[in-house]
């Protein structure tokens, strides 16, 4: 009777530890293949809508046909691109990019040559660009000078149960959770796709968002779009937390090994008695 009870308990552990196929399949849903997305909401989640924060790093390039003025504001850019009265694109992975950029200080300002401090915190990259141009036009004739503000890439960190956790930089106007997970090699077999956590720093502290990537309706959610410095945290399924195999066969093998060890101990104990 006791042996039957032990086997029953092990059987329950085996069933509960097996990872359900539903928890491993992305974007499950009804037979209807169409997912309607609010285009206005999509546009609002573009990187250009992101509000700059203290500590953010941006590149400011002053564009003008006047070479002397250009060199004052863009001395480091001359090491990367030939002067053509216009601007090239910096690389978020290039140290020169950082040498020619500006960090938003604790007061929300950047400090430009001649112009001085300009408050940009709380503004989108376009609004900050307009603020810089407005200050430029106090010193230079409007129409002869303009500004171009860019990010050194969208910096995203992926941690937890993914195949390649780490920091990833994207050079585009928007980045989704799917983009980041693809770069990180996808969620591991025992990663929980139903509870992917997005950790976001705001001016009021950190906020946490949860996404169920097994539900296809997540594709129409605005939360699938990431912002600079977001952290994606993929939690493990219970099967991994319990230290049981990631597949049914591995689980069976593990439980069988435990049973064999227990039987061996019982036999040895009885033989000693």
N, C-alpha and C positions, 0 to 999 in steps of 0.2 A: 504493500500500500504506500509506504514511504517512498519507494523508488518511483512509483507511478506519479506521485505528487511532484517529485523533483523533475521528472521528464516533462510534466505539464508546465511547470514554471519555466523551464528552459525553452519549451516550445513557444510560450508567450513572449519571451525575450527575443526569440528569433524573428517572430512575426513583427513585433514592434520596432525592431532595429532595421528591418529592410526598408530602403528608401523607396517611397512611392514614385511611380513613373510620372504622376501628375506634378510632383514637386520638382521634377527635373526638366519639364517641358516648358519652353518659353511661349508666351502669348497664346494660351489656350482660350477658347471662347466658343460662341455659337457658330452655326453653319454659315451665318452671314459674313462674307469676307470683307465687307466695307467698314472702315473706321473713319468717322467724320471728325475732322480737326478744325477748331476755330482758328481761322487764318489770322485774325486780329490778335488772338492770344499767342499764336506762334510768333508773330512779329515782335510782340512785347517781351518775348523771352530771348531775343537775340542779344548777343554780347553788347551791342551798342546801347542797350537799355540798362546795362549794369551801372550802378552808382559807385563812383570811386570812393575809396576809403583811405584812412590814415594808414601808411605803410605800403600802399600800392606803388608799383613802379611803372612809370610811363615814359615814352620817348616823345620829345617835342622837337619837331623839325620846322624851322622857319624857311619858307619858300619865297625866293625873290630872284630877280634878274641882276640885282646889284651884288657883285661878288664880295665886296668888303662887308656888307651887312650879312651876307650868307655865312661868311667865315666867322663872324663874331658869335653867331648863335649855333653854328653847326661845325665847329672845328674838328670834332672827332669823326663826323660823317665823312669828311674829306679823305679819311684813311680807308673808307669802305667803298665809296662810289665816286666816279668822276663828277665834277661840277657840271650840271646841265640846266641850272635854274630850277631844278625840281628835286624830287626826293625818291630814294629807293626804299626798300623794305629791310629793316633790321631783323636779325635772327635772335630769338629768345635764348638761344644756346651760345651765342657769340659774346665773349666778355667785352668786346668793343661796344656792343649794344648797351651794356650796362654803364659803361664809362660815359656814354653820350646821353644817358637818360636822367630822370629825376624821380626821387622818392618823395611821396607826399608826407610832409612832416606832421608832427603831433597837433599842429594847429590847422591842418588841412590845406597847407600851402605848398606850392613849388616856387623856387627862386630862380628866375631867369636873368641872364646878363642884361644890363641896361634897364629892363622892365622892372625887376625886383619881384616881390612876392605876389603871387596870384592864387586866390582861393579856388580850389577845384574839388575838394571833398564834398560828396553828396551830389555831384553832377555826373551825368553820363559822359562818355568820351567825346560825343559831339558837342554837348553843352560846355565842357571844359575847353574844347577847341575854339568855340565861339568866344569864351572868356579871354583866352590868350590873344586871339585876333583883335578883340576890342582894346586890349592894353597896347598891342603893337601899333594900332592906328592912332594912338596918342603921341607916338614918336615918329611914325612914318606915314607917308601919304597912302590913304586907302586905295587899294587896287594895285599897289606896287609890292605889297608884302602880304603873305597869308601864312597860316600855320597848319601843320598836320600832326595830330596826336595818335599814337598807336600803343598797343600793349606789346610786351615782349612775349606774347603767346598766352594762351589760357592755361594756367598751371593747375593741374588736377592731381590729387593723391588717391591711390587705390590701395586699400589694406584689407586684411582678412583672408577668406578662403577663395583666392583667385590664383591662377597659375603663375603670374608674374607681378606680384605687388610692387608698387613703386610710384615715382612721380612721373607724370606725363605732361608734355606741353603740346598744345594744339594751336595751329596757326589758321584760324578761321573765325567767322563772326558768331558761330554758335557751336556748342558741344553738347551731346546728349550722354546719358548714362550708358547707353549701348556703345557709343563711340569709345568711351573710356574702358569699358569691360573688354571690348575687342582688342584694344591695345594691351590690356593686362592679361591676354591669353584666355579670356572667358572665366566664368565662375567654375571652381573646382567641383568634382563630382559630389562632394558632401557639403557644398556651400548652399545656404538657404536662399533660393531664388524668390521666395514668397515674402521675404523681409529684408530687402536691401536698404541700408540706411544711408542717407545723405546728410552729412554734417556741414553746416554752413555758418561762417562767421559773419555777423552783422555788427552795426554800430552799437546795438543793444546787447550783444553777447552771441552765443552760439544757438542755433536752432537746429532741430532734427526732423527730417522728413523720412517717411518709409514708403517704399515702392514694392508692389507685388509684380514681378516680371513674368509670372506665369499667367497673368491676366492680360489679354490683348488690349483691353481698354486703357492700359497704362500708356499706350502710344499716343493717346489723345490728352494725356494729363500734362499740364504745364510744368509739373515737378520733374519731368524727365529731362528737362534742360538744365545744364549745369552753369555755375558761375565761377569766376576765377577763385582759386584757393579752396574750392569744395573738396571734401573728403568723402570717398565712397567706402563704406564699411560693409563687407559681406560676412555675415555671421555663419557659423557652422550648423548643420543639421544635428538633431539629437543623436543620430547614429554615430557621428564622430565624437561628440561630447562624451558618450558612454565608452568610447574606445573599442567599438565593435566594427567589423568589416564594412567596407564601403559598398560591397555587392552582396547579393544573397549567398553566393558560393563562399565568399570570404567569411561572412557571418557564420554560415554552417560549419566551415572549417574551424573557426575560432571556438564555437560552442563544443564541437566534437573533441577538440583538443582539451578543453576544460573537463569534459566528461571522462575522457581517457585518463587524465591526470588524477581525477577523483577516484576512479575505479582502481587505479594502480595503488593509490594510497590506502584504500580500503583493504585490498588484497594483501599488501605488505603488512598492514596493521594486524590483520587476522592471523597471518602466518607467524608473526612475532608472539602472538598470544597462544 
